[in-house]
């Protein structure tokens, strides 16, 4: 494989498909021990805008915190049956 004039290389289709690389995928290059590695950059989730929005919904469900809900979902919390 050759590097083109503007410094571009073509990633083989099989590799693009395997790693979910498309036309707008972001990648980064890293140098490790004298070798160059290409890594897909995953999109960042900006969750700060959602902070504090679920509190009332969890209260209505009978939970005092998100942590309590997660423990219940994972089976770590023993809650009295409501039947």
C-alpha positions, 0 to 999 in steps of 0.5 A: 500500500502506498501513501498518496500525495496528500498523505492519504492511505486507503483502509481496506474495506474488510477492516473498515467493515470490521471496525465500523469505520465510515466516511465521517469516522474519527480516528487517531494515530499513536506511536508506540515503540516505533510502530504507528497505530490507528485507533477509532475514536468513539463519540463522546456522550455529553451527559452533563445536560441530563444531570438531575433530570430523573430524580422525580421519576426515581422518587415516584418509583420508590427509589431514593437515588439512582444508585438504589435503582441500579442495585435493585436492577442488578439484584443487590437490593432486597425490596419488599414485594408489592403484591 
